Every structure is written in C-alpha cells, then in structure tokens.
Amino acid sequence: MNPTGRRAWLLDSSFYTVEKSMISGRSTFGERLPGGILIFSEDITSRKQIDESLSGIPGKLIEAQEQERSRISGELHDDVGQRLALLAIELQQLHDNALILPDVRSRIRELQKQTSEIAADIQSLSHELHSAKLQYLGIVGAMRGFCREFGEQQKVDVDFQTHDLPTSVSPETSLCFFRVLQEALHNSAKHSGVRHFEVRLWGTSDEIHLTVTDSGAGFDREETKESPGIGLISMEERLKLLKGTLAIDTQPKRGTTIHARVPFKEEDVPMRTAG
C-alpha cells in the first residue's frame, strides 16, 4: 500500500482504491497488547466509481433539458407559429369579403384578435424556452429583453440594471444566469404578491453576480430547505456546475432576494462595461 493509504497497486500495474483505518490491538479481556496496532483496508473502488458517475448526472440532465428546450422552441416557431400566421391571413381575407354579413364580420374580427394573441404567446414561449438573443446580443441584451417581455406579459414592472460587467461572458455562464433569472422572476411574480421587481447584474474582481429582489410576502427559508421545489433545485444545480453559489435572503412579509454568483471563467474578458 502506498503511504497515503488511498490506492493499492496490483501485480499487473493496475490499482484499486482502498480506505484504511487503524485501531489499537487489544486482547479479548480489553487489555492493550504491547505495540499492537490493527490495520484494516477496504476496497472502495466501486463506491468511488459510482460517486464519480453520479456527480456527472446533473450536468448531463441539464444539457439534455437544454437540447429539448431548443427542439420544442424550434417546432413552436417554425411549425405552430407559421400555421397561426397563415390562419390570421385567411381570417383577414374572409373578413374583407364583401359577401360576409356585418355580424359575421364582427365575429371574424374577434377571432383575428384571439389568433394574434395566441401567436404572440407562442412566440414568447418559444423565446423563453430557447433565447437566440443570448447568442446574438449577449447576456445583457438577452436579460434586458426578457425583463421587458416578462413585464409586458405579466403586467408587472421589472427594473433591470447592470454595471462593471465583463465585456465578454462565457456561453455557459450566460445561459446559467439567464435560466436563474427566468426561474426567479416567475417565482417572484407567482408568490410575492407585488408588481415591482429589481434585477441587478454586475461583476467584481473575480465573480459575476445576479440578484432578483422583491418586497413581497417572503417565506420561511428553513421550510424550503427541508422540501425545496424543483425550481430551486434547478437553480442550485446549474450554479454548482460552474462552481457558483445560490443564496436566498428572505423572511415572511419582508420580501425576498435571490443572489447567484459565479467565478470568472477563462473566456470572461475582464474589461468592464456599464449597463
């Protein structure tokens, strides 16, 4: 066994992982034996392999989820969205037909309005599932656009501000923060009971930070630790993959602040830009 007691080599030059423990040797009557030390070794190779395999599961699940989001987003935009657009055109043509009675024309106008609203909702859902703005506009443009669209859709006010952010943020970090923002805003709008939210995105010397704050109902943090929701677990797992952390500052009737932070990656250019 090597001095660390962690690995043992076999004759064929391969190795297995062991866990070593030592206890003082004693007789059956409990008397300490002179110089007696018992050393126990346990082969834990399988356990280590299982732990390493399990540690990669969250990342693979999130990657699969993003691929599925992208696929569904494409189908909504290219298939359902286009069919709704054709339906709107046909309704317009029917509305303009001189043979249509006034009452029927009025009903067609209502159907046109409903079709346009459904198309807008489909487009919004498609962008939320997979935002191309992250790729073309970067994290600041994508987040600002999402906050604006979310405010219009939910009839709420979202104040987005950014400062001291790197001019270039890695795609992995950008996507992580974008998903955290989506989840945090949806939770706040659903549970806080208020209509105003603050979103702040900024950089420090070695980290990028995101906070989502409301002054609403708040909640008991200890209760959520015992049975966290899927949204909270998803945010935490995404941040863990980037060696980031998630902090929640909340109390009943005193609002909530979600604070995500991620250390810089090599791709993050440290030059700063204001929002």
Backbone bond lengths (Angstrom), bond angles and torsions (degrees), N, CA, C in turn:
res aa  C-N    CA-C-N  psi(-1)  N-CA   C-N-CA  omega(-1)  CA-C   N-CA-C  phi
1 M - - - 1.465 - - 1.521 108.45 -
2 N 1.334 116.77 140.01 1.447 119.54 -179.46 1.520 110.10 -75.05
3 P 1.350 120.35 165.92 1.469 122.10 -172.70 1.513 114.43 -60.06
4 T 1.347 118.47 -26.77 1.463 119.17 -177.32 1.513 111.86 -76.22
5 G 1.314 116.85 -22.31 1.458 119.91 -178.69 1.508 112.80 76.83
6 R 1.362 117.58 12.10 1.450 120.06 -176.87 1.523 112.92 -97.14
7 R 1.343 117.31 -33.35 1.458 119.73 -178.45 1.525 110.53 -130.52
8 A 1.329 115.21 146.41 1.462 120.62 176.21 1.516 107.81 -124.32
9 W 1.337 116.68 135.79 1.454 120.89 -177.42 1.527 110.13 -95.18
10 L 1.329 114.64 141.62 1.453 121.38 176.81 1.523 109.29 -96.34
11 L 1.338 116.66 171.00 1.455 121.19 -177.64 1.527 112.25 -64.23
12 D 1.337 117.71 -26.32 1.461 119.73 -178.88 1.524 111.84 -88.80
13 S 1.349 117.03 17.12 1.474 124.31 176.88 1.525 113.75 74.08
14 S 1.344 118.34 0.27 1.458 119.48 173.28 1.524 108.07 -82.95
15 F 1.319 116.13 174.84 1.453 117.84 179.70 1.522 110.20 -143.25
16 Y 1.318 114.35 162.39 1.450 120.35 173.56 1.522 107.52 -132.54
17 T 1.347 115.50 158.68 1.458 121.27 -177.16 1.518 109.70 -91.04
18 V 1.336 116.12 133.83 1.457 120.22 179.80 1.518 109.35 -126.42
19 E 1.312 114.95 157.16 1.451 122.26 174.76 1.520 106.31 -117.97
20 K 1.336 117.31 124.97 1.464 121.66 -173.43 1.517 110.57 -110.11
21 S 1.314 116.00 140.84 1.467 121.33 173.63 1.520 108.31 -140.82
22 M 1.340 116.02 149.91 1.464 121.14 -178.58 1.523 109.65 -128.55
23 I 1.326 116.78 139.94 1.463 121.57 174.66 1.524 108.09 -135.98
24 S 1.294 115.20 156.25 1.465 119.40 177.49 1.518 110.22 -71.33
25 G 1.344 117.05 138.26 1.450 121.12 178.88 1.517 111.30 -75.91
26 R 1.334 116.90 133.47 1.465 121.47 178.82 1.518 109.32 -134.54
27 S 1.316 114.83 154.32 1.461 119.99 178.23 1.509 109.42 -78.29
28 T 1.330 116.83 176.64 1.456 120.62 178.88 1.512 112.27 -65.70
29 F 1.366 117.01 -17.91 1.464 120.77 177.38 1.532 112.00 -93.84
30 G 1.340 117.36 7.92 1.453 120.86 178.03 1.502 114.56 84.67
31 E 1.360 117.19 4.82 1.454 119.27 -179.80 1.519 110.25 -81.14
32 R 1.353 115.45 137.46 1.449 120.42 179.72 1.532 109.71 -69.13
33 L 1.316 116.77 129.91 1.449 121.57 178.59 1.515 109.69 -82.90
34 P 1.314 118.33 137.50 1.471 121.36 -178.90 1.524 111.26 -57.93
35 G 1.346 115.56 118.02 1.460 120.90 177.38 1.511 113.59 66.49
36 G 1.318 116.07 13.59 1.457 118.86 -174.96 1.523 112.97 -84.74
37 I 1.314 118.16 118.42 1.466 123.54 175.44 1.519 107.51 -132.37
38 L 1.319 115.77 129.83 1.455 120.56 178.97 1.527 108.30 -102.41
39 I 1.311 117.17 131.56 1.465 122.70 179.88 1.522 108.05 -114.60
40 F 1.333 115.60 126.92 1.455 121.69 179.44 1.521 108.92 -114.72
41 S 1.314 117.41 136.22 1.462 122.44 176.65 1.524 108.56 -125.85
42 E 1.329 115.25 137.68 1.460 120.84 179.45 1.520 109.05 -126.68
43 D 1.311 116.70 130.10 1.462 121.48 177.63 1.533 108.40 -74.56
44 I 1.337 115.97 112.79 1.476 120.43 -179.22 1.523 110.69 -115.90
45 T 1.336 116.77 24.30 1.463 120.78 -179.35 1.522 111.25 -56.84
46 S 1.329 116.08 -47.49 1.473 119.55 -178.56 1.518 110.91 -61.68
47 R 1.340 116.14 -41.67 1.461 119.41 179.95 1.529 111.19 -61.88
48 K 1.365 116.60 -43.18 1.452 120.77 179.34 1.521 110.91 -63.61
49 Q 1.330 116.18 -40.49 1.463 119.63 -179.74 1.524 110.87 -65.43
50 I 1.327 116.83 -39.85 1.459 120.85 178.45 1.530 110.31 -64.75
51 D 1.350 116.46 -44.46 1.468 120.47 179.30 1.524 110.96 -60.04
52 E 1.340 116.40 -42.69 1.460 119.80 -179.76 1.519 111.25 -66.27
53 S 1.334 116.67 -37.65 1.465 120.45 178.54 1.526 110.69 -66.42
54 L 1.338 116.00 -44.00 1.459 120.05 -178.62 1.520 111.63 -65.75
55 S 1.348 116.70 -33.81 1.460 119.28 -178.17 1.522 112.50 -64.02
56 G 1.335 116.93 -22.81 1.460 119.88 -179.71 1.514 114.10 -90.87
57 I 1.335 117.28 -7.25 1.463 120.28 -176.55 1.523 113.06 -64.52
58 P 1.355 120.00 -47.71 1.468 118.93 -179.28 1.527 113.08 -54.87
59 G 1.332 116.93 -42.11 1.455 120.00 -180.00 1.519 111.77 -63.97
60 K 1.338 116.73 -41.45 1.462 120.23 179.75 1.527 111.18 -67.33
61 L 1.334 116.40 -38.43 1.467 120.06 178.67 1.525 111.02 -65.03
62 I 1.329 116.71 -42.43 1.465 120.29 179.47 1.522 110.51 -66.39
63 E 1.339 116.43 -39.80 1.469 119.54 177.42 1.525 110.94 -62.97
64 A 1.331 117.04 -42.50 1.463 120.97 178.21 1.528 110.59 -65.08
65 Q 1.329 116.06 -38.64 1.463 120.29 178.47 1.523 110.91 -62.52
66 E 1.347 117.19 -42.65 1.455 120.47 179.83 1.527 110.98 -65.40
67 Q 1.329 117.12 -38.12 1.462 120.15 177.92 1.524 110.62 -64.45
68 E 1.330 116.45 -40.00 1.462 120.09 179.16 1.521 110.75 -69.69
69 R 1.313 117.45 -38.48 1.463 120.82 175.19 1.526 110.36 -58.13
70 S 1.332 115.59 -45.16 1.460 120.14 -178.73 1.526 111.10 -63.16
71 R 1.341 116.10 -41.29 1.469 119.85 -179.80 1.526 111.53 -64.45
72 I 1.336 116.69 -47.48 1.463 120.45 -179.24 1.522 110.57 -65.08
73 S 1.337 116.55 -39.65 1.459 120.51 178.63 1.522 110.87 -60.01
74 G 1.339 115.97 -43.08 1.458 119.74 179.47 1.522 112.19 -63.86
75 E 1.335 116.74 -40.67 1.464 120.29 179.47 1.529 110.80 -66.43
76 L 1.323 117.09 -40.56 1.459 119.97 178.98 1.524 110.94 -63.09
77 H 1.335 115.80 -42.10 1.465 119.91 -176.64 1.526 111.94 -75.04
78 D 1.348 116.06 -47.39 1.463 119.90 -172.55 1.525 113.47 -83.44
79 D 1.311 117.67 -27.20 1.468 120.47 -176.37 1.530 111.29 -105.56
80 V 1.331 116.00 -69.22 1.468 119.81 -175.89 1.528 111.12 -62.18
81 G 1.322 116.87 -43.81 1.469 119.99 -179.37 1.511 112.29 -61.25
82 Q 1.345 117.32 -42.63 1.458 120.67 -179.71 1.532 111.41 -67.71
83 R 1.313 117.22 -37.82 1.470 120.09 178.79 1.518 111.11 -66.13
84 L 1.300 116.78 -38.53 1.463 119.96 176.83 1.526 110.86 -66.31
85 A 1.317 116.61 -37.01 1.465 120.01 178.18 1.534 110.39 -63.92
86 L 1.334 117.51 -41.92 1.466 121.01 177.07 1.520 111.30 -64.78
87 L 1.337 116.83 -38.92 1.458 120.79 177.98 1.527 110.53 -62.34
88 A 1.335 116.46 -41.33 1.466 120.64 179.35 1.531 110.70 -62.96
89 I 1.328 116.62 -38.51 1.468 120.29 178.92 1.529 110.76 -66.17
90 E 1.327 116.40 -43.75 1.472 119.94 179.99 1.527 111.02 -65.10
91 L 1.317 116.85 -38.06 1.469 119.64 177.05 1.519 110.73 -64.70
92 Q 1.327 117.02 -36.92 1.463 120.55 178.77 1.525 110.50 -65.80
93 Q 1.332 115.94 -42.23 1.461 120.20 178.46 1.524 111.13 -63.67
94 L 1.319 116.05 -40.15 1.458 120.63 178.27 1.522 110.44 -66.47
95 H 1.318 116.66 -39.33 1.463 121.68 179.36 1.524 111.24 -62.86
96 D 1.324 116.51 -35.90 1.461 120.84 -176.56 1.526 112.90 -82.99
97 N 1.320 118.32 -5.90 1.458 121.67 179.41 1.533 109.82 -67.01
98 A 1.331 115.68 126.10 1.467 120.30 -175.67 1.524 112.62 -68.01
99 L 1.328 117.16 -18.75 1.457 119.74 -177.57 1.531 112.88 -82.93
100 I 1.323 116.91 -8.53 1.461 121.05 -178.26 1.527 110.47 -75.69
101 L 1.327 116.30 132.37 1.460 121.23 178.96 1.525 110.29 -68.21
102 P 1.330 117.46 152.28 1.469 121.41 -178.01 1.523 113.70 -55.47
103 D 1.345 116.39 -42.74 1.470 119.21 -179.22 1.529 111.03 -64.50
104 V 1.316 115.69 -39.97 1.467 120.14 178.94 1.526 110.26 -68.34
105 R 1.345 115.58 -39.38 1.470 119.61 178.88 1.534 110.79 -61.86
106 S 1.317 116.53 -38.25 1.463 120.97 178.41 1.526 111.08 -64.51
107 R 1.328 115.66 -39.77 1.459 120.12 178.60 1.537 110.48 -67.35
108 I 1.311 116.55 -39.09 1.468 120.46 178.05 1.518 110.34 -62.15
109 R 1.339 116.65 -40.01 1.460 120.69 178.00 1.535 111.05 -60.04
110 E 1.329 116.71 -39.61 1.464 120.52 177.55 1.534 110.96 -65.15
111 L 1.325 116.00 -40.58 1.463 119.78 178.46 1.525 111.05 -65.62
112 Q 1.330 116.41 -36.40 1.457 119.92 176.03 1.528 111.36 -60.93
113 K 1.317 115.16 -43.43 1.462 120.02 179.92 1.530 111.10 -63.08
114 Q 1.328 116.21 -44.25 1.460 120.14 179.19 1.535 111.29 -63.83
115 T 1.336 115.73 -39.86 1.467 119.97 179.12 1.524 110.88 -63.17
116 S 1.323 116.93 -41.65 1.464 121.07 179.11 1.527 111.07 -64.90
117 E 1.331 116.47 -39.29 1.457 120.31 178.89 1.532 111.08 -65.75
118 I 1.331 116.41 -41.82 1.460 120.31 178.40 1.535 110.20 -64.40
119 A 1.324 116.92 -41.57 1.466 120.98 179.14 1.523 110.90 -62.25
120 A 1.338 116.57 -40.07 1.469 120.72 179.07 1.524 110.49 -65.90
121 D 1.340 116.80 -40.25 1.467 120.56 178.33 1.532 110.84 -65.88
122 I 1.325 116.76 -39.95 1.469 120.90 178.18 1.520 110.25 -63.45
123 Q 1.315 116.82 -42.64 1.464 120.81 178.95 1.525 110.97 -63.43
124 S 1.349 116.11 -42.84 1.455 120.37 178.97 1.524 110.95 -63.42
125 L 1.333 117.53 -42.44 1.460 121.66 178.65 1.522 111.00 -64.54
126 S 1.324 116.60 -40.13 1.455 121.24 178.56 1.524 111.07 -61.47
127 H 1.338 116.71 -44.15 1.461 120.50 179.32 1.529 111.71 -67.83
128 E 1.329 116.51 -34.16 1.462 119.49 179.89 1.522 111.24 -70.50
129 L 1.320 116.65 -35.77 1.461 120.41 178.53 1.526 111.21 -68.47
130 H 1.329 115.51 -40.63 1.471 119.19 -178.80 1.520 108.12 -151.00
131 S 1.322 115.91 102.37 1.455 120.43 -176.05 1.525 111.11 -90.19
132 A 1.325 116.47 113.67 1.467 120.66 175.61 1.519 110.83 -70.33
133 K 1.328 116.79 -16.24 1.462 120.26 -179.48 1.529 111.34 -63.31
134 L 1.335 117.05 -30.62 1.464 119.26 177.44 1.527 110.82 -58.65
135 Q 1.319 115.97 -40.03 1.461 120.74 -177.91 1.526 111.38 -74.95
136 Y 1.339 117.33 -40.17 1.462 120.25 -172.21 1.524 113.65 -95.47
137 L 1.325 117.49 -29.21 1.461 120.18 -176.81 1.518 113.11 -109.34
138 G 1.334 117.77 -15.48 1.452 120.55 -177.37 1.518 111.50 85.97
139 I 1.323 115.67 177.68 1.455 121.02 -173.21 1.523 112.47 -65.02
140 V 1.339 117.94 -39.48 1.463 120.19 -177.42 1.530 110.87 -67.51
141 G 1.332 116.82 -49.52 1.461 119.82 179.99 1.516 112.45 -62.67
142 A 1.343 116.93 -40.60 1.464 120.53 -179.36 1.524 111.06 -66.32
143 M 1.338 116.57 -43.40 1.469 119.56 -179.66 1.521 111.30 -67.69
144 R 1.313 116.98 -42.72 1.463 119.57 179.39 1.526 110.74 -61.88
145 G 1.345 115.74 -42.03 1.457 119.55 178.39 1.515 112.33 -64.78
146 F 1.331 116.39 -41.09 1.461 119.36 179.24 1.527 111.03 -64.87
147 C 1.329 117.32 -43.23 1.469 120.33 179.43 1.523 110.96 -60.41
148 R 1.332 116.83 -40.54 1.465 120.54 178.73 1.528 110.88 -65.66
149 E 1.343 116.86 -47.53 1.458 120.33 -179.20 1.525 111.40 -66.05
150 F 1.325 116.92 -38.93 1.462 120.80 179.15 1.525 110.16 -63.93
151 G 1.338 116.40 -42.35 1.463 119.98 178.91 1.517 112.52 -62.25
152 E 1.335 116.00 -41.58 1.466 120.08 179.99 1.526 111.21 -67.67
153 Q 1.322 116.11 -40.34 1.467 120.38 -177.37 1.525 111.86 -71.37
154 Q 1.335 116.34 -41.68 1.462 120.72 -175.83 1.529 113.05 -93.32
155 K 1.327 116.51 -1.76 1.476 121.59 -178.09 1.530 111.34 58.49
156 V 1.347 115.47 47.71 1.458 121.63 178.75 1.524 108.59 -130.35
157 D 1.336 116.00 167.95 1.456 121.81 178.58 1.529 108.72 -106.67
158 V 1.327 116.68 122.26 1.466 121.80 178.73 1.527 108.42 -118.39
159 D 1.317 115.82 114.49 1.466 122.13 -179.54 1.532 108.80 -94.51
160 F 1.338 116.01 106.67 1.466 121.24 -178.18 1.519 110.11 -105.22
161 Q 1.342 115.78 127.52 1.461 120.71 177.44 1.523 109.25 -139.67
162 T 1.331 115.19 147.56 1.455 120.51 179.44 1.523 109.84 -141.59
163 H 1.328 116.90 150.44 1.460 121.26 177.72 1.523 109.77 -159.01
164 D 1.327 116.28 156.98 1.472 123.80 176.50 1.514 112.93 50.38
165 L 1.324 116.58 37.59 1.461 120.27 -178.80 1.523 109.72 -94.96
166 P 1.348 118.41 144.07 1.473 119.80 175.17 1.522 110.70 -56.82
167 T 1.323 116.59 145.03 1.466 119.74 -179.92 1.520 111.73 -67.44
168 S 1.330 116.81 -22.44 1.455 120.81 178.38 1.523 108.96 -135.34
169 V 1.317 116.18 124.33 1.466 122.30 179.53 1.526 107.99 -117.14
170 S 1.320 116.98 137.86 1.463 121.21 -176.78 1.529 111.16 -58.77
171 P 1.339 118.63 148.83 1.465 121.62 179.13 1.524 112.89 -56.98
172 E 1.339 117.55 -38.03 1.463 120.64 -179.38 1.527 111.26 -64.84
173 T 1.324 116.31 -43.68 1.460 120.30 179.13 1.517 110.83 -67.07
174 S 1.331 117.00 -42.27 1.468 121.23 179.95 1.524 111.11 -60.25
175 L 1.337 116.31 -46.69 1.460 119.91 -179.26 1.517 111.17 -65.28
176 C 1.325 117.14 -40.39 1.466 121.36 179.09 1.530 110.54 -58.99
177 F 1.327 117.21 -51.05 1.458 120.45 -179.09 1.530 111.77 -65.54
178 F 1.317 117.14 -35.85 1.461 120.36 179.21 1.522 110.75 -63.72
179 R 1.325 117.73 -42.50 1.465 121.03 178.48 1.532 111.64 -68.64
180 V 1.326 116.57 -38.04 1.467 119.50 176.81 1.534 109.74 -63.26
181 L 1.333 116.71 -42.50 1.469 120.43 178.08 1.524 110.81 -60.21
182 Q 1.323 116.92 -46.45 1.464 120.27 -180.00 1.527 111.31 -58.22
183 E 1.328 116.23 -49.92 1.460 120.96 -177.18 1.524 111.03 -64.08
184 A 1.338 116.16 -43.96 1.464 120.35 -177.44 1.530 111.31 -65.06
185 L 1.325 117.74 -42.91 1.463 120.27 -179.83 1.530 111.74 -67.18
186 H 1.320 116.16 -41.57 1.466 119.15 178.13 1.533 110.66 -61.53
187 N 1.333 117.03 -44.05 1.463 120.44 178.86 1.525 111.33 -63.52
188 S 1.330 116.55 -42.92 1.464 120.63 -179.01 1.528 111.19 -63.69
189 A 1.327 116.20 -45.31 1.461 119.98 -179.55 1.525 111.35 -64.59
190 K 1.329 116.22 -32.85 1.468 120.60 -177.17 1.520 113.02 -78.94
191 H 1.346 117.47 -37.60 1.464 120.45 -168.95 1.537 115.26 -113.05
192 S 1.323 118.40 -20.67 1.469 119.38 -171.12 1.518 113.39 -74.71
193 G 1.339 116.61 -32.83 1.457 119.48 -177.60 1.522 113.80 81.94
194 V 1.333 118.63 7.54 1.466 121.65 178.47 1.522 108.75 -117.79
195 R 1.357 115.78 169.02 1.461 120.79 -175.55 1.518 112.66 -118.38
196 H 1.332 117.32 11.04 1.461 120.79 179.07 1.528 109.51 -128.11
197 F 1.337 115.52 132.65 1.461 120.83 -178.27 1.530 109.42 -136.03
198 E 1.314 115.33 147.96 1.461 120.69 178.96 1.529 109.41 -116.58
199 V 1.315 115.50 130.91 1.457 122.34 177.49 1.520 108.31 -120.63
200 R 1.331 116.70 126.61 1.456 121.47 -179.47 1.538 108.69 -126.99
201 L 1.321 115.61 132.43 1.457 122.59 178.66 1.521 108.05 -129.72
202 W 1.337 117.26 122.64 1.460 119.31 -177.18 1.529 111.34 -153.48
203 G 1.323 115.16 167.45 1.451 121.07 178.86 1.507 111.51 -121.25
204 T 1.334 116.55 152.44 1.460 123.25 172.74 1.533 107.21 -118.62
205 S 1.300 116.82 -164.96 1.461 119.60 -177.79 1.520 113.40 -65.92
206 D 1.320 117.42 -25.92 1.461 119.14 -176.34 1.529 114.76 -140.06
207 E 1.338 118.04 4.94 1.464 120.30 -177.44 1.521 111.18 -142.82
208 I 1.335 114.60 160.97 1.464 122.50 170.24 1.517 106.95 -115.02
209 H 1.333 116.87 136.62 1.457 122.09 -174.35 1.529 110.82 -122.65
210 L 1.320 115.41 148.55 1.458 123.14 173.06 1.515 108.73 -138.82
211 T 1.328 116.83 130.20 1.461 120.47 173.36 1.521 109.59 -127.14
212 V 1.313 115.47 142.99 1.471 123.29 173.41 1.522 106.26 -125.68
213 T 1.338 116.40 118.96 1.465 120.89 -171.05 1.519 111.31 -125.52
214 D 1.321 115.61 140.45 1.466 121.66 170.32 1.524 108.41 -136.84
215 S 1.311 116.12 161.24 1.472 121.44 -179.91 1.522 110.32 -109.70
216 G 1.314 115.79 33.92 1.455 120.53 -172.85 1.507 116.10 -93.02
217 A 1.351 115.20 -141.71 1.461 122.13 -168.39 1.526 113.22 -67.31
218 G 1.352 117.93 -31.35 1.458 119.64 -175.83 1.522 111.18 66.33
219 F 1.339 116.61 -175.73 1.464 120.12 178.58 1.521 109.58 -162.92
220 D 1.326 115.23 172.05 1.456 121.48 179.62 1.527 108.59 -85.00
221 R 1.320 116.12 110.41 1.463 120.93 -176.32 1.522 112.12 -62.80
222 E 1.324 118.40 -35.32 1.462 120.95 -178.15 1.522 111.48 -63.69
223 E 1.324 117.03 -34.85 1.456 119.86 179.09 1.520 111.64 -66.63
224 T 1.328 116.72 -38.83 1.460 119.62 -179.45 1.526 111.69 -71.65
225 K 1.328 117.20 -25.12 1.464 119.58 177.26 1.521 110.58 -66.77
226 E 1.337 116.55 -33.27 1.457 120.55 -179.63 1.525 111.89 -75.55
227 S 1.335 116.76 -36.15 1.465 120.30 -179.75 1.526 109.64 -141.43
228 P 1.338 117.55 72.98 1.464 120.90 -179.50 1.519 111.86 -67.47
229 G 1.326 116.16 147.15 1.452 120.61 178.13 1.520 111.77 -78.10
230 I 1.328 115.33 169.40 1.458 121.17 -179.04 1.527 110.65 -61.18
231 G 1.336 116.98 -39.89 1.457 120.37 -178.94 1.512 112.30 -61.16
232 L 1.326 116.68 -44.11 1.465 121.61 179.92 1.524 110.62 -65.82
233 I 1.324 116.49 -42.62 1.467 120.61 178.55 1.526 110.05 -62.07
234 S 1.328 116.51 -42.54 1.458 121.04 -179.09 1.530 111.03 -61.43
235 M 1.332 117.20 -44.72 1.458 120.34 178.62 1.520 111.19 -61.29
236 E 1.318 116.45 -45.34 1.467 120.54 -178.19 1.526 111.45 -63.73
237 E 1.336 116.91 -42.75 1.456 120.28 -178.14 1.526 111.30 -67.25
238 R 1.319 117.36 -39.72 1.467 120.46 177.42 1.523 110.72 -60.23
239 L 1.324 116.13 -44.07 1.461 120.27 -178.52 1.526 111.39 -69.59
240 K 1.324 117.66 -36.50 1.468 120.74 178.63 1.519 111.34 -59.85
241 L 1.323 117.22 -37.41 1.457 121.12 -179.03 1.524 111.86 -62.13
242 L 1.333 116.66 -24.21 1.464 121.61 179.37 1.520 111.38 -106.75
243 K 1.348 115.14 16.23 1.473 121.30 -178.16 1.529 111.09 60.79
244 G 1.315 115.87 30.11 1.459 121.23 177.85 1.511 112.14 -97.97
245 T 1.324 115.83 179.33 1.465 121.40 -178.81 1.526 110.14 -135.98
246 L 1.325 114.98 158.41 1.458 122.20 176.02 1.519 108.62 -126.63
247 A 1.321 115.97 126.26 1.468 121.21 177.39 1.522 108.52 -120.99
248 I 1.329 116.09 140.70 1.458 121.43 179.27 1.523 108.66 -124.34
249 D 1.310 115.53 118.35 1.465 121.88 178.37 1.525 107.98 -107.49
250 T 1.315 117.92 109.14 1.459 120.82 -175.82 1.517 111.33 -155.45
251 Q 1.301 114.88 152.38 1.455 123.31 171.76 1.519 107.79 -148.19
252 P 1.327 117.59 149.69 1.470 119.68 178.47 1.525 111.51 -53.69
253 K 1.331 116.23 128.94 1.473 125.64 177.33 1.533 113.34 68.11
254 R 1.339 117.28 13.91 1.466 120.05 179.91 1.531 112.59 -125.97
255 G 1.311 116.79 17.96 1.450 119.80 175.18 1.519 113.76 81.13
256 T 1.334 113.90 179.37 1.464 120.89 -176.52 1.525 110.38 -143.83
257 T 1.320 115.50 140.31 1.465 121.62 171.99 1.521 109.07 -126.87
258 I 1.327 116.24 121.85 1.457 122.88 174.03 1.527 106.99 -96.25
259 H 1.321 117.38 123.79 1.470 121.50 -176.70 1.525 109.51 -124.16
260 A 1.335 115.40 111.93 1.463 121.66 177.42 1.517 109.01 -109.26
261 R 1.325 116.17 139.72 1.461 120.45 177.12 1.516 110.02 -140.75
262 V 1.333 114.88 143.87 1.459 121.56 -178.50 1.525 108.25 -138.63
263 P 1.338 118.18 133.69 1.468 119.95 177.32 1.522 110.90 -68.37
264 F 1.328 115.73 155.08 1.454 120.50 178.54 1.518 110.94 -59.83
265 K 1.349 115.61 143.53 1.448 121.72 169.21 1.520 107.72 -101.45
266 E 1.331 115.91 168.59 1.460 120.26 -179.19 1.525 111.63 -60.91
267 E 1.360 116.90 -29.43 1.465 120.01 -178.20 1.522 112.77 -75.40
268 D 1.344 117.89 -16.94 1.453 121.32 -176.99 1.520 109.75 -75.94
269 V 1.340 116.24 114.93 1.458 120.86 -179.83 1.521 108.60 -79.04
270 P 1.345 118.51 123.26 1.459 120.95 -171.98 1.519 116.32 -73.15
271 M 1.328 119.93 -0.46 1.472 119.69 176.11 1.514 109.14 -66.54
272 R 1.307 117.69 146.86 1.456 121.27 -173.24 1.516 111.58 -102.72
273 T 1.321 114.52 152.61 1.452 120.04 175.46 1.524 107.50 -140.90
274 A 1.310 116.27 143.24 1.463 121.32 178.18 1.512 109.33 -88.26
275 G 1.351 114.44 158.41 1.454 117.84 -179.13 1.487 112.37 -84.98
